[in-house]
Structures are given as structure tokens and as C-alpha cells.
Amino acid sequence: MTDPNPQSSNSSSDVLFNTVVNIMDGAFFGSAIGFASFITIIPLFVSQLTDSPILIGLIPAIHSVGWQLPQLLTAGRVRRLTRYKPMVLAMTIHERLPFAALALLAWLLPGLERTTALLLVFVLLIWQGLGGGWTATVWQSMIAKIIPISWRGGFFGAQSSAANLLGSVTAVVAGQILERYESPFDFTLCFILAGASLGLSFVFLASTREQEHTPALSEGSQTRVRDDVRRILSTDSVFLRFLLVRMIFQLGMAAFSFYAVFAVGELGASAGLVGWLTGVLIFGQVIVNPLLGTLGDRKGHRLVLLLGALAGFLSCALAGWLTSIPAWFAIFMLAGIASVVGWTTTMVISLGFGTAAEQATYIGMSNTLIAPVTLVAPFLAGWCINAFGYTTMFRASTLVFLAAAVLSLSMLRLQPAARP
């Protein structure tokens, strides 16, 4: 894989320092997500206000779409920056503050009308999701600048592993909090702890060392992101296949957001057990993240993409046919592996496309163009549940992941040595 970002001049000591502080940033961010998981904790919180599977399924979708949708819109500004860190710090505030607001809302919930409370929850979730999206392109550009390409898969794997390690612990703690305490203290405490973890995460992120660089585009440049998008879509067939695989992945992963609600509502699992299941999902990611990152650095990240599609296929297949609670530990772990690939591996692959001047555009396209699918996916899954039931939806998702696996295999066979 060639490095499209040769502009970095960081010393070896800065590279090591940045690696450590950004892994710690990710670790405490993961700790926060364990306390306020978009797959388990927040859906359970919202289930107090509505039993609509579509609204519940929207929760992780809002997080994902918010991350994806704005990225191309910020690409033009990112390409003209001489330092990325100031914009990263300014934007990331918007993905952190909503958790403090959720804590306040949870505490006030008994005195609020249910429709009003539900509306406020979704306003905060949209704010949080868009905050991540405003940060995403410039943050990925900063990471591409400060972390050498030969470290990149291992770095993202280690960062995600650290995030998932702390997240697996805090997810279990969150489950115990929900089981032992009454409302409104239970969810309020979970969201307060999430906000505190994000504060620690911000401290490490702000410690990043970054030198100035020559911007990819000067202020007076007339090159437009729109023109680059048209050219890339018409000439880069490998990137088009990658986009298609990402879209299919989003459709398949929509099933995962219903696992916790299905386990509680249909299988009779307790909130504490859901906390353990979430912990297994996240701890599985702790193990596979560095392994898949290293495997991708050595053998190619498209191979890892194929393995992730197969893990999603197996997870949905087991969910569609097995009702034994012990089996759901394997189902959650496989979902965790597929989620690792859908997040970490696709991010590494997207950073490998294009030149330094094109990198922000490729990053934005890799996410913004799949956002509509991410938004539609939970509606399709929710409609399928309403019409045919949970197990039918899980079984249909196996076919989606099978399609992703077939397309990933075709990409693997076409993989040139110099591409991600």
C-alpha cells in the first residue's frame, strides 16, 4: 500500500507519543460507549418510552449516519488546513456534550411526558452523531498524518482493542447498575459515567503533537470537491466496489441493534445478562482488533473484509435459528468481529486511496455516500420485524452478509499490491 500522506515530518519520538495518547483517547472513548452503548444501554433506555422496533433500530443508525453524512461536506475545508488538531478539538466537543445532557434528561424523565422525552432523546442522539461526523474527516486526516502507514492497521487495532477492553468492563458495570438501582438513578448514573470518561478521552486527544504542513490545496485554489467526486466515481472501479461492500455491510449490521431487545423481550434475558452479553461482544473485539489489524498490514485489509462478512453471516444465521441463551454469547461475539471489520478495517482501507490532495475527498466519499443506506437499513429491519418477526429478519440478514462476502472475495482476487 502506498502512503497518500507524505507530508508528515514527525520525529520518531513524536510518533510514539502520538500513538500512546491517541490509543488512550480511544480507550476512554470506548469506556464511555460501554456505559452508554448504542446497541444495548440506550435502546433499553428508549424502550421505556416506546416499543416501536423502528425507533429503537434508529438509535445505532443515527450514530452511524451522523458519523458518515457530514464527512464529504468538510473535505474542502480539511484540505486547506495547515494543522488538523485545532479543528478536531473544536468539533469533537459536539460528540461528547450530549451524554451530559442525556444524564440530565434521564434524571428528569419521571416528570416528563413520554412523547416530549422521546423527542429530546432523539435530538440529543442526532446532535451527538453529527458531532462525530463533523470531527471524522479532519480526525482521520490527522491520524493519517501522525501515524506512519506501516503502523496504521496495528494502530487502529490497538486503539480499538483498548477501547473495547475498557468498554467490556464498563458494559458489565452498566448492566449491574441497571439491575441494582431503580429509575431514574440507574440510567442517569450510566450517562454521568459516560460523560466523565469522555472528558478523560478529550484530555489525551488534546495532548497530540502535530507539526504544521503545506496544505493539500491553497486558499486560492479553484479545485472543488464536487469535481474530484465525479472524477473518482467515473475512473476508480476498485473504490466503487469498496463502496458497494460498505453499503451491504451497513444493511447486514442493522440486525445487530435488535439483539439486546430480542434477548430481553423474546428470550427473557435480564438486564444484567444483557450487560454480560455486551461485555462479551466488546471483549471479543479486544482480542480480534489487534489480530485483524496486524493481519491486514501483512496480508491485505481486503482479506480481513472478507473474514468480517463471514463473521456477520454466522452471527445472523445463529440468531435466526437458536434460542438458547448460552448460544447468544457466541452470537454477540461474532457480531463484535463483524463490527470491528465494519469500523476499523474499512477506515484503514479508505485511508489508502488517492494522493495527499485527494485523501480528504476519498475519506468523505467512503462515508457520506453510504449514509443513505445506513439510514434506510434499520427501517427495513424494523419493517421486517413488524411483518414477519425477529427470526425472519435475522435469517434475511444472513443473505445480506453472504452477498458482502462474495463481493469481498471478488475484490480480494483483484487486489493489486499497491492498493489497500
C-alpha positions, -999 to +999 in steps of 0.1 A: +000+000+000+014+034-009+011+063+015-011+091+001+000+113+030+038+120+027+035+155+042+042+144+078+076+152+093+070+139+128+101+126+147+101+090+159+096+102+195+065+122+184+052+092+165+055+070+196+040+097+219+011+103+195+004+066+192+002+063+230-020+093+237-044+085+208-047+049+220-056+063+254-081+087+238-098+057+221-096+037+253-116+062+274-140+069+245-147+031+244-152+032+282-179+058+277-196+037+250-197+008+274-216+029+299-240+042+271-239+016+243-258+025+212-266-012+208-278-021+243-280+006+270-295+035+250-320+011+233-331-002+267-335+034+279-356+043+249-377+011+253-391+028+284-406+054+261-417+034+231-420-002+219-415+007+182-388-015+167-382+010+140-374+038+165-353+015+186-334+004+155-328+040+145-306+046+176-273+030+163-283+041+128-284+078+139-250+074+154-236+058+122-253+082+098-243+112+119-207+100+116-209+093+079-231+120+064-211+153+070-177+139+061-176+149+024-190+183+034-160+191+055-134+177+030-128+210+012-120+228+045-098+200+057-077+201+025-068+237+032-056+233+068-020+235+078-028+218+112-057+194+118-057+193+156-075+226+163-104+217+142-105+182+157-108+196+192-134+222+182-156+197+165-153+167+189-170+188+217-203+182+199-200+144+201-192+145+239-216+171+255-248+152+245-240+125+271-241+150+299-275+162+285-287+126+284-278+122+321-299+153+329-328+141+308-327+106+324-329+122+359-359+144+349-376+116+330-403+108+356-417+143+353-417+145+315-444+135+291-433+104+271-435+119+237-415+150+248-389+129+264-386+107+233-382+137+211-355+151+233-336+118+233-335+117+196-325+154+193-295+146+216-287+115+196-287+134+163-265+161+178-241+135+191-240+117+157-234+149+137-207+159+161-189+127+153-194+134+116-181+170+118-150+156+135-145+125+114-127+137+082-103+160+100-096+134+127-088+107+102-066+131+082-047+139+114-042+102+122-030+096+086-005+124+091+009+115+125+008+076+122+031+060+096+013+038+071+032+007+082+017+012+117-018+021+106-036-012+108-018-021+141-026+014+155-063+013+147-064-023+160-046-014+193-068+017+197-100-002+191-088-030+213-080-006+242-115+010+237-132-024+237-112-036+267-124-007+289-158-008+272-163-045+280-157-038+317-179-007+318-207-025+299-208-051+326-208-024+352-236-006+334-257-039+334-252-042+371-262-006+377-294-012+357-301-043+377-294-030+412-308+006+411-342+020+404-351+046+378-342+074+373-309+069+391-299+038+370-296+054+336-286+088+350-256+072+366-247+053+334-247+086+314-228+105+340-200+079+340-200+080+301-196+118+302-167+116+327-149+090+305-153+113+275-137+141+295-106+120+301-106+109+265-105+146+254-075+153+277-055+127+259-066+138+224-057+174+232-021+161+240-015+151+204+017+166+189+013+179+153+036+200+132+024+224+105+023+211+069+018+226+035-019+223+028-031+199+001-049+229-016-041+266-012-067+291-002-069+304-037-073+270-054-103+266-076-104+228-074-137+218-060-146+186-041-175+181-064-152+178-094-130+153-076-160+132-066-172+130-102-138+121-115-132+094-088-166+078-094-160+076-132-124+063-130-117+043-098-135+010-102-118-005-072-131+022-049-166+017-063-165-019-053-154-009-019-183+015-015-207-013-025-193-037+001-196-009+027-233-004+018-241-041+020-223-043+054-245-015+067-276-034+057-264-065+075-252-048+106-287-033+112-296-067+126-272-063+155-290-034+170-320-057+177-301-084+195-304-069+230-341-061+227-348-096+213-329-113+241-348-094+268-383-093+251-384-127+234-359-149+253-365-134+288-329-123+294-323-099+324-308-065+321-278-079+340-274-107+314-276-082+286-247-064+302-227-096+302-236-102+266-225-067+257-193-073+276-186-105+256-193-086+223-168-059+233-142-082+248-143-103+216-133-071+198-105-066+223-090-099+211-096-096+174-089-059+168-051-061+170-050-095+153-071-083+123-051-050+122-018-069+121-032-094+096-044-066+074-010-049+075+007-081+064-017-098+041-040-070+030-071-055+046-094-068+019-088-103+033-100-090+067-130-075+050-140-110+037-135-125+072-157-099+087-185-106+062-183-143+071-185-135+108-216-114+103-231-142+082-226-167+110-238-144+137-271-137+119-275-174+110-272-185+146-295-157+158-321-168+133-322-204+144-310-206+180-330-195+211-307-209+238-293-181+259-258-197+261-257-197+223-261-159+223-227-154+238-213-168+205-238-147+185-227-115+202-190-123+198-194-129+161-213-097+158-184-080+175-160-093+150-181-081+121-185-047+137-147-045+141-143-050+103-172-027+095-155+001+115-117-004+118-109-023+086-130-001+063-114+030+079-079+017+072-088+008+036-103+043+029-071+060+041-052+041+014-069+056-016-057+086-036-030+112-033-024+136-004-046+162-022-074+136-027-072+119+006-099+140+024-122+136-006-118+098-005-124+097+033-155+118+029-168+097+000-161+065+019-186+076+045-210+102+031-221+081+001-231+052+022-250+073+048-284+069+030-281+031+032-272+033+069-303+054+074-326+031+055-312-002+069-330+000+104-363+009+087-360-022+065-351-043+095-379-028+116-404-033+088-393-070+085-397-075+123-432-060+122-443-080+092-425-113+098-408-114+132-373-111+146-361-145+135-371-139+098-352-106+099-321-123+113-323-150+086-327-124+059-296-107+072-276-138+065-282-134+028-270-098+030-237-108+046-234-136+021-235-110-007-209-089+011-187-120+014-190-128-023-182-092-033-153-090-009-139-122-024-140-107-058-122-076-045-095-098-030-089-116-063-084-082-080-062-068-053-031-051-067+000-050-045+000-012-041-037-008-031-052-012+004 
